[in-house]
Amino acid sequence: MELIYSTDNKLEIINYKNIFENEGINSNLKNTLLGGGSDPGHSQYLELWVDKQHLAKATQILESINTETELSEWICDNCKEPNESNFKICWNCSNADS
């Protein structure tokens, strides 16, 4: 098996594992008892491993997920202030994103 992803976010890694299983990709989680702790000095990253023959497909799935979730910031038409993608109203002048 090959390591494909690691994080301290347990919900995120379980979601990726479920996506892989729905695509017929065998995967295993490691460090589930140690990872994701609230004490950063004692936490260990959770790891998601996939069979070598599915590595390319799993990598492609992760890349497509990350591409879909990457949103760009927008510039307010009213005050020209940059805003994060999750803001629908300008934080500076309260103008709505058009």
HELIX and SHEET records of a PDB file:
HELIX    1   1 LYS A   10  ASN A   22  1                                  13    
HELIX    2   2 LYS A   52  HIS A   54  5                                   3    
HELIX    3   3 LEU A   55  THR A   69  1                                  15    
SHEET    1   A 3 GLU A   2  THR A   7  0                                        
SHEET    2   A 3 LEU A  46  VAL A  50 -1                                        
SHEET    3   A 3 SER A  27  LYS A  30 -1                                        
SHEET    1   B 2 TRP A  74  ILE A  75  0                                        
SHEET    2   B 2 PRO A  82  ASN A  83 -1                                        
END                                                                             
